[in-house]
Amino acid sequence: MQNLYKIRLFFSSVVFILAILGITGIFYPVKIFDIQFAPLLQRIIVDFSLVAIILFLTLITITLIFGRIYCSLLCPFGIFQEIISLISRKRNKYLKNIYIKYFITAIATGTLIGGSVVILRYIEPYTYFTSACTLSKTGIIAIVAVILIVILSGRFFCTNICPVGTILGIISKFSIFRIYINKEECLSCGTCERNCPSGCINADEEFINNENCIKCLKCINLCPKNAIQYGIKPKENIKFNLQRRKLITASAAIIVLAAAFKTGMGIMNNAAKKIKNVILPPGAINEQHLFNKCLNCNLCINACPNGVIKKADDKFGAIHIDYENRGYCKFDCIECSKVCPSGAIKKISLSDKQNLRIAMAVVDSEKCMNCGLCVLECPMKAITKKNDGTSVIDPTKCIGCGACTAVCNFNAINIFAVNEQKII
């Protein structure tokens, strides 16, 4: 039983290394982010992806069988917190449920189902971790705050703030396998309680809160009498107690969820209406879609070989394309579409991408010096020369890739965003 902890540590280490390599764009053959809870749920909502549905149901099934093992085995941010916890050597005490977490989850989930990820991107662990690794200011601030929480209170974020953890915790209450204390063997030494990172063990009452338990299996490894077991809990120890407070909390959370759903619909319908001339990566459809669906995990930024995809800024609250510094979108590249786990950038084929208009180029004839470099560079052959030698762009062929602006030495070509990306 104690070897389970070491096995879990090994797999967690593999997941964490793959996550770091994937975020930095060094190594991405195993799409570890495609099995993250929030992006999966987002993909289901965005385009009802069958693959996403299967993976999502697999995560739910695993949780129903083994408990909340996702948080210690598959969540990179959870594993990161475990590393900080091991370094800080924080000793904990049993912590009861803080009911505010249900309302945080109701707000985040409600607005997501309502059509907007704007609220979720500021509280979801996957986004925190990936954005911080790509040096996003918001991500860095969040990660520093969570590090302080870990040092002071262990995995408090996972057990009482994180909406994903809350949902999985509720499911874990009905899991087949759970961690429990064999009271006949227990010495009540308190070693398990002091070393539990999620504060879910009450050594005095010999009780383990499996809703908050992240299945790190540390208690099993440390118990001197092997009194902590992981398996099917004896029926006589399972109690169902529907307290009045829990019933009121559940009812209130459902009301908040409904209100958040309506709020999410409002955000979705009103988002990005005032945004103009923002060029988006191929597959992002339009400003409203990307603003409401993008988690700002920034995986596409590191995946872009030409570096034209930029982070969210004051101009636009999600990733977008910037052709400054002679950048352009490569004609034979769909890397951003490949790595996006949330469906904000839809997965498209290379042939579709090569015929997808993401912007429109226009030649300023007064600045054009008749060099003809744009004519040679255009992959769509959309640029020709007029009789006077100046270049002219055929609007029926231009896809707005920016290749022409990258070679123009006279700033004679301007690129404008389109309202909706369309295959021409």
C-alpha positions, 0 to 999 in steps of 0.5 A: 500500500505504501508503494502507491505513494511512490508510484503516484509521485512518479506519474505526477513527475512525468505529467509535470515535466510534459506540462513544462515542455509543452508550455515552452513549446519544446516537446508536445507529442502527448497533449497533456493539456487536452485532458485538463478539466476546464479546457475539456468542458470548454471544448464540449460547450464550444463545438460538442467535440465527441473526443472531448466528451469521451475524455471528460466522461473518462475523468468523471468515471476515474473520479467516481472510482478512485476519488479526487486523484486528478488533483494530485496526478493530472493537474500541473498546477496541483503538482506545482503546489505539492512541490512548494509544499514539500519545500516549505514543509508546512504542517497542517491541521484539520480544516472544515469545508468553507462553503464559499467555494460552492458559490465561487464554483457556481459563478465560474461554472454558470458564466461558462455554461452561459457562453463566456470564459471571462470569469473562469480564466481568472480563477481556473488553475490550468490558466494560472499555471500556463499563463504564469509559465509564459510570463503573463503578468496576471498569471505571475501575480496569481501564482505568487499569491497561491505560493503564499497560500501553500506556505501558510495553509497547504493546498487551501486553494485546491480544497476551498477556492478552485472550482475544478477541485470543488466539482471533483470533490463533490463527485468524490463523495460518491467514489468507490475507493476512498481513504479511511482510517482503520480504527483498530490499528490507529495510534492517534499519533497525529502524523497523518493530520500534520502532514496532510497537505489538504487538511482533510484528516481529523486524527482525534476523531479518526475521520478523513474528509474525502471531498477535500482529499486530493489522494496524494497518498502521503498519509498512507506512506507516513503511517507507522502502523499502516492504519490508513487504508485506500480502498472500499470503505466498510459500510458501517463507517459510511454515514449520510447526514443531510444537514440543514446548512448543507441543504441551504448552501446547495439551494443558494449555490443553484440560485447563484449558478442560474444568475451566473448563467444569465450573466455569462450570456450577457457577457457573451453577447456584449463582449468585444463589441467595441473592439475594432481592427484586431486580427485573430489567429486562423480558426478563432472565427471572430472577436466575440468568439475568441474573447469568450472562449480563450482561457489565455493559457498562451500555448499558441503563443509559444507554438507560433513559429513566427511569433505573431500571436501576442498575449492579451493586453489593454487593446484586446482581452485575449490572444491576438495577432500583431504583424508589427516588426515584419511578422506574418502568419506562415502559409503552411502552419496550423500550430496554434490550431493544434495546441489550443485545448479549449476550442477557442482556436478551432482545429482546422486542416492546413488546406482550410487554413490556406484559404481562410481569410483572417484579415485584408491587405490594402496597398497605399499607392502613394507610398508604393515604390514599385519594387514588386517584392510583395507580388513575389511573396504573396502565397495566394498570388493575390497581388499584381502590378498595374500599368503604372507599376504600382501593386494592387491586391485582388480582394477575392484572393487575399487571406490577410496572412501579412507576408506582403507587409513583411517584405515591404520596405516602404510601409505601403501595405496596410492590414485590416481585420475582418468581422468574421473569418471565412474560407474563400 
